[in-house]
Amino acid sequence: MVDKHTDPYAFRWLGGRLSVDFTATLGQRGLGDAEFDRLRSPDDLSRWCTEAGLCEAPAPAATPRVLTHAHELREALHTAFTAPTAAGLDTISTWSSRSLPGPRLTLTERGRPALVRPEIHTIADLLPLIARDGVDLLTGPYARRIRECASSDCTLLFVDESRPGRRRWCSMDTCGARSKMAGYRARRTQRA
């Protein structure tokens, strides 16, 4: 079994929103040679969509072209969350305005309405959902609470939904705990 804390290619789900978690598919962003892509193949993109709960397993197959589109959307979202540009917002708008496969209603044997999940034919059908989540976030009450982890070796974004709005780390279990432990060790060494 893969340990999500030690496997660098395991997907990260710390952002608090679908679109923010999607930006985490590029690891160690901006750290030069340390940067790596968790979406290396179309199969990785299909797996991400399944783990994100956008579709049931087995996920529809992605193509190399759809993977390229996903990379473009991911970068546009990251830019929009950190330093918006007209080009990035245009990319997000293009994807968010695409039609989505909608849910259907059917009658059960007892004559009651029941929801039927929409049929997803390709992973490209799911990219508009990620883009729309980004639009909702950028235009909603948490737009000014998108933060980058304060850890020097972590570049993950997260939505700070804490009441005071002063959250610093992507996760207290990892980056926050390491930072607090380093502070404790420094104070202990200073006293000695």
Secondary structure as UniProt FT lines:
FT   TURN            4..6
FT   TURN            8..9
FT   HELIX           18..23
FT   TURN            24..25
FT   STRAND          26..27
FT   TURN            28..30
FT   HELIX           32..34
FT   STRAND          36..37
FT   HELIX           42..51
FT   TURN            52..53
FT   HELIX           64..82
FT   HELIX           86..96
FT   STRAND          104..107
FT   TURN            109..110
FT   STRAND          113..116
FT   HELIX           123..125
FT   HELIX           127..138
FT   TURN            141..142
FT   HELIX           143..145
FT   STRAND          146..148
FT   TURN            152..153
FT   STRAND          157..159
FT   HELIX           172..176
FT   HELIX           177..191
//
